[in-house]
Amino acid sequence: MTNLEVHAPVPADLDGDLASLRGDCARMAPHWAVPDRITALPVSPSRIHGVTVPPASARLLDAMSEYGD
């Protein structure tokens, strides 16, 4: 990605193209803070509850190949 310098004083319109989206991102990037490191802790299966999957969705996912096949 090149030419990320933006001179527009206002955000681009919502119906803009990829160039206006890149410009919006370039203007917002200095405002985003990046944490040093995020470590995900394992969750006990006993704490996972309330998730239901309809049988048709489960069959659909079961019939799908692994990503990238």
MDTraj code that builds the backbone (N, CA, C; nanometers):
import mdtraj as md
import numpy as np

residues = "MET THR ASN LEU GLU VAL HIS ALA PRO VAL PRO ALA ASP LEU ASP GLY ASP LEU ALA SER LEU ARG GLY ASP CYS ALA ARG MET ALA PRO HIS TRP ALA VAL PRO ASP ARG ILE THR ALA LEU PRO VAL SER PRO SER ARG ILE HIS GLY VAL THR VAL PRO PRO ALA SER ALA ARG LEU LEU ASP ALA MET SER GLU TYR GLY ASP".split()
xyz = np.array([
    [0.0844, -0.1165, 0.0000],
    [0.0000, 0.0000, 0.0000],
    [0.0887, 0.1225, 0.0000],
    [0.0595, 0.2092, -0.0892],
    [0.1392, 0.3303, -0.1000],
    [0.0491, 0.4518, -0.0987],
    [0.1100, 0.5659, -0.0849],
    [0.0399, 0.6930, -0.0920],
    [-0.0746, 0.7015, 0.0082],
    [-0.0448, 0.6780, 0.1359],
    [-0.1467, 0.6826, 0.2392],
    [-0.1643, 0.8218, 0.2974],
    [-0.0887, 0.9195, 0.2495],
    [-0.1016, 1.0560, 0.2991],
    [-0.2326, 1.1148, 0.2476],
    [-0.3111, 1.1706, 0.3394],
    [-0.4431, 1.2200, 0.3036],
    [-0.4514, 1.3678, 0.3372],
    [-0.5111, 1.4440, 0.2480],
    [-0.5225, 1.5876, 0.2690],
    [-0.6672, 1.6324, 0.2847],
    [-0.7635, 1.5401, 0.2771],
    [-0.9043, 1.5771, 0.2866],
    [-0.9386, 1.6134, 0.4308],
    [-1.0047, 1.7270, 0.4555],
    [-1.0381, 1.7685, 0.5913],
    [-1.1586, 1.6957, 0.6490],
    [-1.2403, 1.6330, 0.5656],
    [-1.3599, 1.5641, 0.6142],
    [-1.3577, 1.4196, 0.5667],
    [-1.4286, 1.3305, 0.6380],
    [-1.4341, 1.1908, 0.5927],
    [-1.5001, 1.1789, 0.4562],
    [-1.4603, 1.0782, 0.3835],
    [-1.5181, 1.0553, 0.2506],
    [-1.6617, 1.0067, 0.2639],
    [-1.7362, 1.0138, 0.1551],
    [-1.8756, 0.9691, 0.1593],
    [-1.8824, 0.8173, 0.1759],
    [-1.9976, 0.7689, 0.2243],
    [-2.0132, 0.6258, 0.2508],
    [-2.0226, 0.5441, 0.1229],
    [-2.0554, 0.6059, 0.0127],
    [-2.0664, 0.5345, -0.1137],
    [-1.9390, 0.5465, -0.1962],
    [-1.8274, 0.5766, -0.1327],
    [-1.7014, 0.5980, -0.2029],
    [-1.6388, 0.4696, -0.2523],
    [-1.5213, 0.4844, -0.3087],
    [-1.4514, 0.3698, -0.3644],
    [-1.3410, 0.3239, -0.2698],
    [-1.2586, 0.2326, -0.3156],
    [-1.1517, 0.1774, -0.2334],
    [-1.0523, 0.2852, -0.1909],
    [-1.0255, 0.3792, -0.2777],
    [-0.9304, 0.4857, -0.2446],
    [-0.9820, 0.5703, -0.1282],
    [-1.1125, 0.5995, -0.1255],
    [-1.1657, 0.6785, -0.0142],
    [-1.1657, 0.5978, 0.1143],
    [-1.1900, 0.4668, 0.1047],
    [-1.1828, 0.3803, 0.2228],
    [-1.0411, 0.3774, 0.2790],
    [-0.9424, 0.3653, 0.1922],
    [-0.8027, 0.3661, 0.2366],
    [-0.7674, 0.4993, 0.3015],
    [-0.8196, 0.6079, 0.2462],
    [-0.7947, 0.7391, 0.3048],
    [-0.8558, 0.7507, 0.4434],
    [-0.9787, 0.6996, 0.4588],
    [-1.0427, 0.7007, 0.5904],
    [-0.9603, 0.6216, 0.6906],
    [-0.9137, 0.5050, 0.6500],
    [-0.8319, 0.4216, 0.7391],
    [-0.7011, 0.4915, 0.7757],
    [-0.6402, 0.5585, 0.6795],
    [-0.5143, 0.6283, 0.7066],
    [-0.5352, 0.7415, 0.8068],
    [-0.6497, 0.8087, 0.7988],
    [-0.6782, 0.9153, 0.8951],
    [-0.7074, 0.8608, 1.0340],
    [-0.7677, 0.7422, 1.0434],
    [-0.8039, 0.6852, 1.1728],
    [-0.6889, 0.6101, 1.2389],
    [-0.5950, 0.5595, 1.1624],
    [-0.4881, 0.4753, 1.2152],
    [-0.4128, 0.5367, 1.3331],
    [-0.3781, 0.6654, 1.3312],
    [-0.3060, 0.7209, 1.4462],
    [-0.3865, 0.7172, 1.5766],
    [-0.5171, 0.7023, 1.5688],
    [-0.6017, 0.7021, 1.6879],
    [-0.6173, 0.5634, 1.7490],
    [-0.5726, 0.4600, 1.6801],
    [-0.5886, 0.3235, 1.7288],
    [-0.4689, 0.2854, 1.8139],
    [-0.4957, 0.2364, 1.9328],
    [-0.3886, 0.1895, 2.0208],
    [-0.3768, 0.0378, 2.0052],
    [-0.2561, -0.0092, 1.9956],
    [-0.2310, -0.1520, 1.9816],
    [-0.1767, -0.2044, 2.1141],
    [-0.2440, -0.3036, 2.1739],
    [-0.1926, -0.3589, 2.2990],
    [-0.0607, -0.4321, 2.2756],
    [0.0202, -0.4384, 2.3801],
    [0.1494, -0.5065, 2.3680],
    [0.1319, -0.6521, 2.3273],
    [0.0489, -0.7234, 2.4009],
    [0.0265, -0.8637, 2.3696],
    [-0.1025, -0.9082, 2.4372],
    [-0.1837, -0.9808, 2.3631],
    [-0.3075, -1.0341, 2.4189],
    [-0.2919, -1.1856, 2.4289],
    [-0.3087, -1.2366, 2.5486],
    [-0.2993, -1.3800, 2.5693],
    [-0.4380, -1.4326, 2.6037],
    [-0.4874, -1.5215, 2.5209],
    [-0.6182, -1.5806, 2.5459],
    [-0.6041, -1.6923, 2.6483],
    [-0.6890, -1.6875, 2.7470],
    [-0.6888, -1.7910, 2.8493],
    [-0.7899, -1.8983, 2.8114],
    [-0.7589, -2.0248, 2.8416],
    [-0.8548, -2.1304, 2.8096],
    [-0.9812, -2.1167, 2.8938],
    [-1.0929, -2.1564, 2.8354],
    [-1.2217, -2.1508, 2.9039],
    [-1.2668, -2.2928, 2.9326],
    [-1.3100, -2.3155, 3.0534],
    [-1.3599, -2.4474, 3.0918],
    [-1.4878, -2.4773, 3.0140],
    [-1.5021, -2.5997, 2.9613],
    [-1.6248, -2.6342, 2.8881],
    [-1.7512, -2.6163, 2.9724],
    [-1.7399, -2.6259, 3.1038],
    [-1.8576, -2.6101, 3.1888],
    [-1.9090, -2.4655, 3.1894],
    [-1.8262, -2.3709, 3.1477],
    [-1.8678, -2.2301, 3.1436],
    [-1.9335, -2.1932, 3.0113],
    [-1.9256, -2.2816, 2.9129],
    [-1.9853, -2.2558, 2.7824],
    [-2.1266, -2.3128, 2.7839],
    [-2.2251, -2.2246, 2.7770],
    [-2.3647, -2.2694, 2.7784],
    [-2.4506, -2.1707, 2.7012],
    [-2.5664, -2.2147, 2.6657],
    [-2.6597, -2.1273, 2.5977],
    [-2.6410, -2.1190, 2.4472],
    [-2.5537, -2.2001, 2.3905],
    [-2.5333, -2.1985, 2.2467],
    [-2.6104, -2.3145, 2.1862],
    [-2.7001, -2.2838, 2.0954],
    [-2.7750, -2.3885, 2.0260],
    [-2.7544, -2.3726, 1.8769],
    [-2.7436, -2.4845, 1.8106],
    [-2.7248, -2.4856, 1.6657],
    [-2.8384, -2.5676, 1.6059],
    [-2.9138, -2.5099, 1.5131],
    [-3.0213, -2.5865, 1.4491],
    [-2.9640, -2.7091, 1.3772],
    [-3.0362, -2.8203, 1.3784],
    [-2.9855, -2.9430, 1.3141],
    [-2.9472, -2.9231, 1.1670],
    [-3.0231, -2.8429, 1.0929],
    [-2.9903, -2.8208, 0.9513],
    [-2.8557, -2.7502, 0.9374],
    [-2.8267, -2.6539, 1.0261],
    [-2.6983, -2.5837, 1.0202],
    [-2.5853, -2.6767, 1.0582],
    [-2.6081, -2.7604, 1.1577],
    [-2.5044, -2.8552, 1.1993],
    [-2.4719, -2.9519, 1.0860],
    [-2.5761, -3.0002, 1.0154],
    [-2.5518, -3.0908, 0.9022],
    [-2.4772, -3.0197, 0.7903],
    [-2.5130, -2.8945, 0.7644],
    [-2.4456, -2.8172, 0.6602],
    [-2.2978, -2.8018, 0.6921],
    [-2.2675, -2.7636, 0.8164],
    [-2.1273, -2.7462, 0.8549],
    [-2.0524, -2.8781, 0.8545],
    [-2.1190, -2.9853, 0.8954],
    [-2.0546, -3.1151, 0.8970],
    [-2.0203, -3.1622, 0.7560],
    [-2.1012, -3.1213, 0.6570],
    [-2.0786, -3.1630, 0.5184],
    [-1.9718, -3.0787, 0.4488],
    [-1.9330, -2.9660, 0.5088],
    [-1.8323, -2.8788, 0.4460],
    [-1.6924, -2.9367, 0.4671],
    [-1.6076, -2.9164, 0.3679],
    [-1.4698, -2.9599, 0.3827],
    [-1.3935, -2.8588, 0.4671],
    [-1.2763, -2.8939, 0.5071],
    [-1.1919, -2.8018, 0.5834],
    [-1.1561, -2.6823, 0.4960],
    [-1.1320, -2.5687, 0.5590],
    [-1.0960, -2.4472, 0.4850],
    [-0.9698, -2.4710, 0.4040],
    [-0.9738, -2.4329, 0.2793],
    [-0.8567, -2.4432, 0.1930],
    [-0.8510, -2.5676, 0.1098],
    [-0.9472, -2.6587, 0.1258],
    [-0.9470, -2.7811, 0.0439],
    [-0.9897, -2.7504, -0.0970],
])
top = md.Topology()
chain = top.add_chain()
for i, resn in enumerate(residues, 1):
    res = top.add_residue(resn, chain, resSeq=i)
    for name in ("N", "CA", "C"):
        top.add_atom(name, md.element.get_by_symbol(name[0]), res)
traj = md.Trajectory(xyz[None], top)
